Amino acid sequence: MRQFLISTLTAGLFVGSVSVWAQTSPCALTGDATVSSADVQAAINMSIGISTCNANIAGPNVCNAIVVQRVINASMGQTCLTSTGLHVVSLSWAASTSSGVTGYQVSRGTSSSGPFTLLASVGTTTTSYLDTTVVSGTTYYYVVATVAGSSVSANTTPVTAPIPTP
């Protein structure tokens, strides 16, 4: 795993780190290199809405019975069938100390000047995001903005995540 440490402060929000790594199996949903019963449970929880769907097995953020079956098969030693790449970007930031903050918006673009597409809106207790929809050989730029009610701060300075070619 390559870790990119970022030291940028914009609008009271500090983006702490960006990590890019190649998964040994996209069915390893819990972040380790092996597919186990914990990954099967994670796939089930994602497919029924107990946890956020961040799988990239049958397409970006697709969590359904097909994904669950592919993870079950992989946990039994079969190859994890997938239609996407094998890279993941992990983005984390320090919580804003401003009052009235209700969440954050995580956006991504392919140019440091944008445009940036909203990937997720998360609550104040979340200070990380896992992007499982990246494409090998592409460089992405991520920004985070603080949300306070209906107001959204300026974006952080973009952080770079070059995705290697497999």
Secondary structure, DSSP 8 states (H G I E B T S, - for coil): -EEEEEEEEETTEEEEEEEEEE-S-TT-TTSSSS--HHHHHHHHHHHTTSS-----SSSTT--SHHHHHHHHHHHTT-----SS-SEEEEEEEE---STT--EEEEEEESSTT---EEEEEE-TT--EEEE----TT-EEEEEEEEEETTEE------EEEE----
